[in-house]
Amino acid sequence: MHWKEKIHEIIYEADTKKGRIFDIILLIAISFSIVLVLLDSVQSIYDKYHDYFYYAEWVITIIFTIEYILRVVCIRKPKKYIFSFYGIIDLLSTLPLYISFMFTASYALMTLRALRLLRVFRILKVTRYIGASNRLRVALRSSVPKIMIFIFSIIIISFIAGTIMYLVEGPEHGFTSIPVSIYWTIVTLTTVGFGDIHPVTPLGQSIATIIMVLGYGIIAVPTGIVSSELVNAKPDQTQTQSCYNCGEKNHLDKAKFCQHCGYTLNQ
């Protein structure tokens, strides 16, 4: 096996022992870096330990720089990784400290590194977890039309109820306009209840009570729609193998060849 393929197997895959160890070490480094950024934002800690945090962040940044270079070098189609979601996140999480030489405020951009924690799903590459996440994605996509109709209905209810509350309560009780009344209706329907506006008259309070009770039922509807679609979604059995030749991912479990180009997968 060529050295690039060996590095590719370690960096891009989590089915192997070395791949899991690499991802765990990477996640520890990412978590440590995020903690450094958070602690560095506390003024009392910043005054005492900023220099230590700065040097530690440089070490971590260099590690991530080497990792990014290796990811580009060990793949046959670097552009596919560079312009992918994770490729862009990796680049954004590596650049801030270098940019800080020119723009001091850019140091805060290193919190973008938190997005790299999404790689934890590569460590937990158990088939049932991958299948569940894919089913959830399919269920959410299938639920969009029904949920959009539901939201449209809520908007109509909010407009009607907001207009009624404007007529009942009026500007003297805080309902200064129909848009403000609609805002109150939405806040009440979603059971948020900021309390900045509230009905005073008995009729207004009665209408508010109906809207509050209606709000509990409204919350359950989207959950039921997604749950129904989730039950009907088909399971998708995939693994973590990433094709060295074309970079294709999400191969079926126990697949030996790439489903896109036919290249032999690492076993």
C-alpha positions as CSV (number, residue, x, y, z in Angstrom):
1,M,0.0,0.0,0.0
2,H,1.3,3.4,-1.0
3,W,2.2,5.8,1.9
4,K,-0.6,8.2,0.8
5,E,-3.2,5.5,1.0
6,K,-1.9,4.6,4.5
7,I,-2.3,8.2,5.6
8,H,-5.7,8.4,3.9
9,E,-6.9,5.3,5.8
10,I,-5.9,6.8,9.1
11,I,-7.2,10.4,8.5
12,Y,-10.4,9.8,6.6
13,E,-11.7,6.7,8.1
14,A,-12.8,5.6,11.6
15,D,-13.3,1.8,11.0
16,T,-9.6,1.1,11.7
17,K,-7.9,1.2,15.1
18,K,-5.4,3.9,14.0
19,G,-8.3,5.9,12.5
20,R,-10.2,5.9,15.7
21,I,-7.1,6.8,17.8
22,F,-6.4,9.7,15.3
23,D,-10.0,11.0,15.6
24,I,-10.0,10.8,19.4
25,I,-6.7,12.7,19.6
26,L,-8.0,15.3,17.2
27,L,-11.2,15.8,19.2
28,I,-9.2,16.2,22.4
29,A,-7.1,18.8,20.8
30,I,-10.1,20.6,19.4
31,S,-11.9,20.5,22.8
32,F,-8.8,21.8,24.6
33,S,-8.4,24.6,22.1
34,I,-12.1,25.7,22.6
35,V,-11.6,25.7,26.3
36,L,-8.6,27.9,25.9
37,V,-10.5,30.4,23.8
38,L,-13.4,30.4,26.3
39,L,-11.1,30.9,29.3
40,D,-9.1,33.6,27.5
41,S,-12.3,35.6,27.2
42,V,-12.6,35.9,31.1
43,Q,-10.8,39.0,32.0
44,S,-9.4,37.8,35.4
45,I,-8.0,34.6,33.8
46,Y,-6.8,36.5,30.7
47,D,-4.7,38.8,32.9
48,K,-2.9,35.8,34.6
49,Y,-2.6,33.1,31.9
50,H,-3.0,34.8,28.5
51,D,0.6,34.1,27.5
52,Y,0.3,30.4,28.3
53,F,-3.0,30.2,26.4
54,Y,-1.4,32.0,23.4
55,Y,1.5,29.6,23.2
56,A,-0.7,26.5,23.7
57,E,-3.0,27.8,20.9
58,W,0.0,28.1,18.6
59,V,1.0,24.5,19.2
60,I,-2.6,23.3,18.5
61,T,-2.8,25.5,15.4
62,I,0.4,24.0,14.0
63,I,-1.0,20.6,14.6
64,F,-4.2,21.4,12.7
65,T,-2.1,23.0,9.9
66,I,-0.2,19.8,9.5
67,E,-3.4,17.8,9.6
68,Y,-5.0,20.0,6.9
69,I,-1.9,19.7,4.7
70,L,-2.0,15.9,5.1
71,R,-5.6,15.8,4.2
72,V,-4.9,17.6,1.0
73,V,-1.8,15.7,0.1
74,C,-3.1,12.2,0.7
75,I,-6.2,12.5,-1.6
76,R,-6.2,12.2,-5.4
77,K,-8.7,14.9,-5.8
78,P,-7.7,17.7,-3.3
79,K,-10.4,20.1,-4.6
80,K,-13.1,17.8,-3.5
81,Y,-11.9,18.0,0.1
82,I,-10.9,21.7,0.0
83,F,-14.3,22.9,-1.1
84,S,-16.3,20.4,0.9
85,F,-18.1,21.4,4.2
86,Y,-15.4,19.9,6.4
87,G,-12.6,21.2,4.2
88,I,-13.9,24.8,4.6
89,I,-14.4,24.3,8.3
90,D,-10.9,22.9,8.7
91,L,-9.5,25.9,6.9
92,L,-11.5,28.4,8.8
93,S,-10.5,26.9,12.1
94,T,-6.8,27.0,11.2
95,L,-6.5,30.5,9.8
96,P,-7.6,32.8,12.6
97,L,-4.4,32.7,14.6
98,Y,-2.3,33.5,11.5
99,I,-4.7,36.3,10.6
100,S,-4.4,37.6,14.2
101,F,-1.0,39.1,13.2
102,M,-2.9,41.6,11.1
103,F,-6.3,41.8,12.8
104,T,-6.4,41.2,16.6
105,A,-10.1,40.7,16.8
106,S,-9.9,37.7,14.5
107,Y,-8.7,35.6,17.5
108,A,-12.3,35.2,18.5
109,L,-13.0,33.5,15.1
110,M,-11.2,30.4,16.5
111,T,-14.5,29.5,18.1
112,L,-15.4,28.2,14.6
113,R,-13.3,25.3,15.6
114,A,-16.3,24.0,17.6
115,L,-17.9,23.0,14.3
116,R,-15.1,20.5,13.9
117,L,-16.6,18.6,16.8
118,L,-19.0,17.3,14.3
119,R,-16.3,14.8,13.5
120,V,-17.3,12.9,16.7
121,F,-19.9,11.1,14.5
122,R,-16.9,9.6,12.6
123,I,-15.8,8.0,15.8
124,L,-19.2,6.7,16.6
125,K,-19.5,5.0,13.2
126,V,-21.7,2.3,14.3
127,T,-24.1,1.3,11.6
128,R,-27.3,1.8,13.6
129,Y,-26.3,5.4,14.4
130,I,-25.5,6.3,10.8
131,G,-28.8,4.7,9.7
132,A,-30.7,6.6,12.3
133,S,-29.2,10.0,11.3
134,N,-30.0,9.3,7.6
135,R,-33.6,8.3,8.5
136,L,-34.0,11.5,10.4
137,R,-32.7,13.5,7.5
138,V,-35.1,11.8,5.1
139,A,-38.0,12.2,7.6
140,L,-37.4,15.9,8.0
141,R,-37.2,16.4,4.2
142,S,-40.4,14.5,3.7
143,S,-42.1,16.5,6.4
144,V,-41.3,19.9,4.9
145,P,-44.6,20.2,2.8
146,K,-46.8,19.3,5.7
147,I,-45.0,21.5,8.1
148,M,-45.1,24.5,5.7
149,I,-48.9,24.1,5.5
150,F,-49.0,23.9,9.3
151,I,-46.9,27.1,9.6
152,F,-49.1,28.9,7.1
153,S,-52.1,28.0,9.2
154,I,-50.4,29.4,12.3
155,I,-49.7,32.6,10.5
156,I,-53.4,33.0,9.6
157,I,-54.4,32.3,13.2
158,S,-51.8,34.8,14.4
159,F,-53.1,37.5,12.1
160,I,-56.7,37.0,13.1
161,A,-56.0,36.7,16.8
162,G,-53.7,39.7,16.8
163,T,-56.3,41.8,15.0
164,I,-58.9,40.8,17.6
165,M,-56.6,41.6,20.5
166,Y,-55.8,45.0,19.0
167,L,-59.5,45.8,18.9
168,V,-60.2,44.4,22.4
169,E,-57.2,45.8,24.3
170,G,-56.2,48.8,22.3
171,P,-53.1,51.0,22.5
172,E,-53.8,52.0,26.2
173,H,-53.0,48.4,27.3
174,G,-49.8,48.0,25.2
175,F,-51.3,46.7,22.0
176,T,-50.3,49.8,20.1
177,S,-50.7,48.3,16.6
178,I,-51.8,45.2,14.8
179,P,-48.1,44.0,14.2
180,V,-47.4,44.4,17.9
181,S,-50.6,42.4,18.6
182,I,-49.5,39.7,16.2
183,Y,-46.1,39.6,17.9
184,W,-47.9,39.0,21.2
185,T,-50.0,36.3,19.7
186,I,-47.0,34.4,18.3
187,V,-45.2,34.7,21.7
188,T,-48.3,33.4,23.5
189,L,-48.9,30.6,21.0
190,T,-45.3,29.3,21.3
191,T,-45.7,29.4,25.1
192,V,-42.7,31.7,25.4
193,G,-44.5,34.5,27.2
194,F,-42.0,37.3,27.6
195,G,-44.5,39.3,29.6
196,D,-43.6,42.6,28.0
197,I,-47.3,42.9,26.8
198,H,-50.3,41.3,28.5
199,P,-54.1,41.7,28.3
200,V,-55.8,43.6,31.0
201,T,-59.5,43.4,30.2
202,P,-61.6,40.3,31.1
203,L,-62.4,39.6,27.4
204,G,-58.7,40.0,26.4
205,Q,-57.7,37.6,29.2
206,S,-60.3,35.1,28.0
207,I,-59.0,35.2,24.5
208,A,-55.4,34.9,25.8
209,T,-56.4,31.8,27.7
210,I,-57.8,30.2,24.6
211,I,-54.6,31.0,22.7
212,M,-52.4,29.6,25.4
213,V,-54.3,26.3,25.4
214,L,-54.2,26.2,21.6
215,G,-50.4,26.7,21.8
216,Y,-49.9,23.4,23.6
217,G,-51.7,21.6,20.9
218,I,-49.8,23.4,18.2
219,I,-46.4,22.4,19.6
220,A,-47.4,18.7,19.3
221,V,-48.3,18.8,15.6
222,P,-44.8,19.2,14.0
223,T,-43.5,16.5,16.4
224,G,-46.3,14.1,15.2
225,I,-45.6,14.9,11.5
226,V,-41.8,14.2,11.8
227,S,-42.4,11.1,14.0
228,S,-44.8,9.7,11.4
229,E,-42.3,10.2,8.6
230,L,-39.5,8.8,10.8
231,V,-41.4,5.6,11.3
232,N,-41.9,5.2,7.6
233,A,-38.3,6.0,6.7
234,K,-36.2,3.1,5.4
235,P,-33.0,2.3,7.3
236,D,-29.7,3.0,5.5
237,Q,-26.8,0.7,6.3
238,T,-23.5,2.6,5.7
239,Q,-19.9,2.5,6.9
240,T,-17.0,4.9,7.2
241,Q,-14.9,3.8,4.2
242,S,-13.7,6.7,2.1
243,C,-12.5,5.9,-1.4
244,Y,-8.9,6.9,-1.9
245,N,-9.4,7.2,-5.7
246,C,-12.4,9.5,-5.9
247,G,-13.2,10.4,-2.2
248,E,-16.7,8.9,-2.3
249,K,-18.2,8.2,1.1
250,N,-21.2,6.5,2.7
251,H,-20.6,3.1,1.1
252,L,-22.8,0.2,2.1
253,D,-21.8,-1.9,5.0
254,K,-19.2,-4.6,4.1
255,A,-18.6,-3.0,0.7
256,K,-15.3,-4.0,-0.9
257,F,-15.4,-1.7,-3.9
258,C,-16.3,2.0,-4.3
259,Q,-19.8,2.5,-5.5
260,H,-18.8,5.4,-7.6
261,C,-15.5,4.4,-9.4
262,G,-15.1,0.7,-8.5
263,Y,-11.7,1.3,-6.8
264,T,-10.8,-1.3,-4.1
265,L,-11.6,0.0,-0.6
266,N,-9.3,-0.4,2.3
267,Q,-10.2,-3.6,4.2
